[in-house]
C-alpha cells in the first residue's frame, strides 16, 4: 500500500480511537500496535517494550516531575492570591489597573507554576469576583483570566517546552529563552485589549481604584518576593552554567516546597501528601504519553509514513509561508481536541523535517506551536481553561466566557503574525544569551 494512503488511514483510525474516550496514551498504543501487527507481523511486537521504556531513558525527563512539583507546591498555597493583591496595590493608580493586575498576576504565577489550569484557578478565585464587584464586564473579567492562564505553557519554566525539546532534540535552555519575549508580548496585547474593552464599556468608575498607603504596598512583598527570587535563581543556574535543567528543576522544587512550608505554614502531612500525589499523577500521565508517542513515532517511521510525507511536501512547489499557514491550521484544529503535550508528541516527528526543509527555525517554530496550543486551551470543544473559569464563577455562562475569550484568541493570532514578520522576537534572546546555534 502507498505510504501516503496508509498515513491517511492511520490518521483516521487515530482520530476515531481518541474520540472513543480512551486516554491519549492508551489510544496511541492501540493504534501503533494494531498497524505494526498488521503490516510488520507479530514478531515486531517484541520491540515495543524496548521502545516504550527506551523513550523514557532520558535524563532530561527528570525535569518534568520536578517542575510539576514546583508548580503544585505554589498552587497549594495563597501565593496566587498574594501575588494578585500585591500587584493590585502597586498598580492601583494606573487606569484600568485592576484588569492589568490580574493579567500581570497570571503572567507571574504562570512563570512560577507552569500550569494553565492552576493559574486560572489561583488568580481567578480572587480576580474575577473583585473585577465583577467593581463593575468590569463579565466577558472581560472571565476572558482575561482564561487567556492569562494560557501563558503557563509559554513563559518559562514550561513543561510544554521541555516536551518539545525532548521530542525534537532541541536545547531546552534555548526553548525557555525563546518564550520570554513572545510571552511578554502576549501579556501586552492582552492588557491592551482589556483596557480598550473596559474603556468601551463607558463606565469611568473602572478607572478609579482603591487607594493604598506605601506601608500597605510594602507589607505584602515579603510573601511573594521569595517565589520570584526562585524563578530568577532557576534561570540563572540554568543559563549561568551552574546546573543542568534537571538539576535546576530539582533544586527549584525543593525550595518551593520549603517556602510553602515556612511562609504559608504548609506543615500538615496531609497537605504535603496532596501536593506530591497530584504531582505524581500528572507526571505519570505526561511520561506515559511520551512513551506511547515514542511507539507511535516508531510505527510511522517503520511504515515509511513520516519519510513519505516529508518527501511529498518537499516536491510541492508552494511558498514556504503557505506551507506554514497550513501547518498552523492543522495545529489549531488539533489543539481544539487534544492537550498540548499530546499534539506536540504526535505532530513533532512529522512536522520537524517539513519545517526545517522549508527553512524555518525549529526554536522559533516551538513558540508558534505553543501559541497555537494556547488558543486551544480557550476554544471549544475541549477548552480546558473555559471550564476552569466556569467552575470558579458558575453564574457566568459558558457562552459569556467563550465570547469574552474570543478577542484574546485574536490577540494570539496577531502574536503569531508578528512572530512570522519578526522571527527575531523568538530567536534573538536565545542567540544573545547562548550564542548562535550551529
N, C-alpha and C positions, 0 to 999 in steps of 0.2 A: 504494500500500500504506500502511496505517496506520503512522505513525511508531513507535508503541509496539510493534507487531508486528515491524516492521523492527528495532527496537532489540533485541528478544529474539533475532532471527535473528543479528544482529551479535554478541551476547554468546555464543551457542552456537558460532558459527564461530570467534570469538577463542579460546575455551577449547580447541576442537579443534586449532586451529593451534598454540597454545602447548604443548599436550600432545604434539604430534608430535615435539618435541625441538629445534625451531629456536630460535634466540636470541630473546629478548623483543623486541628492536628490529626484527629482521627479520620476526618474526611480526606485529607491529603494522603494518608497512609492507605486508605481503602482504594482510592483511585490509582495510586502508584503500584500497589501490589497487584491489582487486577490487570493492568496493562502489561506489567512485567511478566506476569504469569501467562498471559495470552500470547505475547509476541516473543518472549525470551525463554519460556519454558520454566518448569518447576525448579530446575537446578539453580536458576538465577536467584531464587528466593533465599538461598544460603548467604548471599551477600548483604541482604537487608539489615540484619542485626549489626554487622560491622559498619555499614554506612550510617545507621541510626545513631550508634554510640560514638562513632568516629567524628560525626558532626559536632558532638558536644566536647570533644577533646581539644579544647581551645582555651588557653589561659585567660584570654580577654573576656570570655563569657562570665568570669567571676565578678566582673564589674556590674553586671546586670542585677543580681540579687543584692549587692552592696548598695547600689544607688536606690534600689526599691526600698530597702530598709531605711536609708537616709530620708527618703520622702515620706515613708509611713510614720516614722518617729515624729516628724514635723507635723504631719496631718493629724496625729493623735492628740495634739496639744492645742492651746489657744493661740499659737503663733500666727495663724491666718487672721484671727480677729485683732490681735495686737498690731500686726502689720497694717491692717486696714485703718485702725484707729490712729496709728502714728502718721500715716500719710494724710488722713483727713485733717489732723491738727496742723500739719505743716502746710497744707495746700488750701486751707480754709479761705484765704483771701483771693485765690485765683478764680476768675469767672468759670462757673460750672465745675468748681473744684471737687465736688463730691463724686461725680462720674469719673473725673480724672484720677481721683484717689482709688476708686475701685479698679480701674484698669491698671494703674501702677501697682496696686497690691497684687492683682492677678499675675502681672509680669514677674514680680519679685518672688511670689510664692511658687509660681511655675518653675522658676530657676532653682528654688530650694527643693521642690518635691519631684519635678519631672513628670508629674501626673496631671492630665487634663481633668478627669472627674474629681480628683481630690481638690484641685484648685477651685473648680466651680462650687464644690460643697463648702470649702473652708471660707472663701470670700463671699459667696452668695448668701450664706446664712446671716451674715451681718449687713452686707451691702444692699441687697435687694429690698428688705423691709425699710431700711433707712432712706433709700432713694425714693421709694413709693410714698413714705411718710412726708417727705419734703416736696412732693408734687411732680417728680420726674415721671414721664410717660412709662407705662408698664413695658412697652416694647423696648425702650431704651434701657430700662433697668435690667430686664431679663436678658436681652440680646447682648449687652455689653459684657455681662458676666459669662454668658455662654461662649462668646467669642474670645474673651480674655483667657478663659480656661484652656483654649486650644494651644496657647503659647507654650504649654508644658512639654510638648513634643518637639519644639523648635529651639527654645532658649536652653543653652547647656546648664547642667548636665542632662542630656536627653537619652532615654533608653532607646527611642526610635533611631537615633543617630548611631548608637552603639550597634544595634541590629543591622543597620545598613552597612556600617563599616565592616562587620564580620562577614556579611553576605557577599560583599563586593571586594573584600580585601583592601579597603581604603583605610587611611590613618584616622583613628577615632579622634585624635587631637585636632587634626585639620577640620574634621566634620563639626566638632564642637565650636571651633572658632568661626566656621562658615555661617553658623546660625545666629551669631551675635548681632551683626548689623541688620540683617533682614528681620530679626526678632524685634529690635527697637524700631525699625521702620514700620512694622505692623502695629506696634503699640501706638506710634504716632498717627497712623491712618485711623485706627480705632478711636483715638481721642478726638481727632478732627471731626469725624462723623458724629460722635456722641455730642460734642459741643454744638455742632450745626443743628442736630435734631432737637437738642434742648432749646436753642435759640428760636428755632422754628415753631416750637410749641407756644411761644409768646408769653410764657409765664416768667416775668422778671424776678420773681421771688427765688427762682432757682439759682440766680447769680449771687444771692446773698447767703452766706453760710454762717453757722455759729462761730463766734469768735473765741479764741483760746489764748491764754496767757503764755508767756515764754516758759514759765515753770511747767505748765501742763504739757507743752510740746516736748520739753527735755526729759520729763519724768518717765515717759513711756519708752524712750530709746533703749535703755538697758535690756529690755525684754526682746528686742528684735535684732539689735546690732550683732550679738554673738552668731546668729544664723548667717547674717550677711558676711561676717568675717570668715565663717567656714567656707562659704562659696568662693570667696576671694582666695582663701588658702588652698582649696582644692584645685582651682585653676592655676595658681602659682606653682604648686607642687607638680602639676601635670606638664606645664609649659616651661618651667624652670629647670627641668631635667632632674628634679628631686626624686620622683617616683613614677611608676607606670600608671596607666589609667586604673587598672585593677587594684593596685596598692593604694592609690589615692582614694578610690571609692570606699575601700575598707576603712581607712582612717576617717573619712568623712562620715560614714555610717556610725562608727563608734562615737565620734564627737557629737553628732546629732542626738544619739541616744543619751549621752551624758548630760547634754544641755537640757533635753526634755526632762530628765530626772531631777536635775539640780534647780533649774529655773521654774519649771512647770510642775514640780513635785510628782513626777510620774514614777512613784515608788511602788505602787501596788503591783504585785506579781501578775495579777490577772490582766492589768492594762498592758504590761510588757509582753505577756503571752499573746495578747490580741495583735500587737504590732508585729511580732515575729511570725505568728500564724498566718496573718494576712499577707505578709511579705513573702512567706514561703509558697503560699498558694499561687500568688501572681507570678513569682519567679518560675515555678514548675510549669505553669501554663505557657509562659513565653519560651522556656527552654524546650518544652515538648513540641511546640510549633516549629522551633528552629530545627530540631532533629527530624521531624516529619517533612519539613520543607527540603532538607538535605536529600531524603529519599525521593521526593517529588522531582527535584532537580536532576538526580541521577537517572530517573526514569525518562525524563525529557531528553537528556543527553544520549542515553543508550539507544533510544529510538530515533536519534538524529533529528529530533524536532527543533531543538534550540538552534543547532547549526543551520538547518534548512531555512528557518525563519530569518535568521541573521543574513544568510546568503541572498534570500529573496528580497529583503529590504535593500540590500546593497545593490541589487540590479535595477531598482526603481530609480528613475531619473526625476526625482522630486526635490524641491527646495528643502534643505535641512530644517528650516523653520516650519514648513508644512508638516514634516515628519514629527517635529517636536510638538506641534499643535495636536496631532493625532495621539501622540503618547500622553499628553495632558488630559485629553478627553477620556482615554482609557483609564488613566489613574483616577480621574474624578468619578467615573462610574463605579470602578472597583471600590473606591473609598466610601461610596454610598452604602455598600452592603457588608464590607469586611473591615476588621480592625486594622490599624496601620501596620502593625508587626506582620500580620498575615499577608497583606498586599506587598510589602517590601520583600519578604522571603519568597513569595511566589513569582513576583514580576522581575526581581533583580537579575536572575540568571538569563532571562530573555532580553531584557531591556539594556543591560550594561553594554554588551557588544554592539548593539544598534546605536546607542547614543555616542559611544566613543568613536565608532566608524564614521558617524556624521560630523565629528569634530567638536563635540560638546565635552566640557569638563565634568567628570563624574562627581567631584566635590560640589560644584555648582548645581548639578542635577539633583543631588541629595536634598538641597534646600527647596528646590522647585517641587520635588516629590513630596516633601514633608508638608509644604503649604497646601498641596492638593489633599493630603490626608487630614489636615486641619479643617478644610471645607467639609469633608465627610463627617467630621465629628459634630457639626451643627446643621447637617442636612438630613432629611428623611430618606429612607425609612428607618435606618438604624439611629443615626444622630444621637450618640450616647449623651453628649452634654445637654441636649434638649430635654431629655428625660430626667437628668440630674436636677436641672433647674425646675422642672415641673414638680419634682418631689420636694424641693425646698419651698416653692411657692405654688401649692396646688390650686389656689384660687385664680392664678393666671393661666388662661387656657393655652394648650399646646399650640394652637393656631397663632395666638398673640406672640408666644415665644419665638415661633418659627418666623413670623413676619418681622419681628424685631431683630432677628439674626441675619436676615437676607442682606441688609446693607453691609454688614460685616463680611459676608461672603463676597460682595462686590469689592470690598477693600482688599481681600486676599487675592482676588483676580487681578486687581491693579498692581499688587505687590509682585505677582508672577510676571506681569508685563514689564514692570520696572526692572526686574531681575534679568529678563531677556534683553532689554535695551542696554542695561548697565550690569553685565555679569560680575564686574569688579565688586559690587555690593556684597557678594558672597565669597569671592576669591581673594580680595585684597588683604584682609586681615590674616588668613592662614599663611599667605605668602610673606607678609610682613613679619610675622612672628616666627614662622618655622622655615622660611626660605621657599623659593620657588620649587615646586615638585618636579622631579625629573620624569 
